[in-house]
Amino acid sequence: MTTRATVIAGDGRDGIKIRVDTTKPEESTILQKLGPLGDFIGSNSPPFPSGDSLEKVVKGSSEVVIRTTFCDENLRVSRNDARYNDIYVFKRKSFQGVFDV
């Protein structure tokens, strides 16, 4: 599953406030097993409006502050500010394109 979010604001030097927008299965192993049918379903299915659904249940529940506790060129470790034991790890598989910094 891939959840897309919008950055709303910065929060200190190590945090960002984000709002959940949508969720969609991407690179799903189940859809891969279906071959061309899975490719068709994956590319033609609209994303689920998870942010709007969360807001209908509890106002403000689609927003969260994420704090980055470690970051280098290949790995980022971030935590949910409200539930600090919720850990998110992003590992870069490769660099795409050329970037000037």
N, C-alpha and C positions, 0 to 999 in steps of 0.2 A: 504494500500500500504506500502511496505517496500522498502526503498531506501538503497542500500549498498554503502559504500564509503571507500576510502583508506586514512589513515592518512599520509600526505606528510611530515609535519614538525610541530614542536612546534612553538608557536608565543607568546613570553613572558611567564609569569607565569600562565596565565588564559586562553590561547587560543591555538587552534590547527588549522592547515590548512589542509583541507580535499579536496579530489577530488571525485565527484560523479561517481560511476561506473555503477550500474544497478538499475532498479526498477521492482518490481514484486508484484502482489496482493498476500498477505499471510493472512490467517485467514479472508478471505473475507466473509462478511455476505451474499452476493449474491451467491457465490459459495457454501456456507453452505446450502442454501435453495435448491440447486440442488441435494443434497445427494451424492450418490456414483459417479454420473457424475461430480459433482463439485469437489470432491476429486481427480478424475482422471485428470480433466483439470488443477487443481491447482498444482498437483505434476508433470505433464508432460509438462507444458508450460514453455518455456525458459524465463529468465528475459529479459526485454527490455533494450537495451544498452543506457540508458538515458545520461550517461556522454559523450559518443561519439557523440550522437545527439546534445547535447548542444554545444560541441566544433565545430561542423560543422556550426552552426549558428553564434556563436561569440567565437573566440579564447579566452580561459581562463575562459569561463563562467561556466565550470564544477567545478571550484575551489572556495572555500569560507573559510573564517576564522570564526570559532565558538568560542565565549567567554563564559565560564561558570561563571555565576553570583551567583549561589547558588548550593551547593552540600552537601548531607548527605547520610546516608546509604540507604535511600528509595527514595529520590527525587533529580533530577538534573534539573536545569533551565539554559538553554544556549541561546545565542543570536547570530544572524548573525551580524558580525562586520560591514559590509557595510550598512546594514539596521537594526539598533539596535532595532526597534520596532517589528521585526520578532522574536517571542519567541518560543522556543522549550522546551517542558516539558517531561521528562522521569520519569515515576513512576515505581519502581520495584514492581512486583507482588509477587515474592518470590525469595529466594536464591536457586540456583541449584548447588548441590554438596557442598563439603567442601573446604574451602580455608584457607591456612595458610598465615598470613601477617606478 
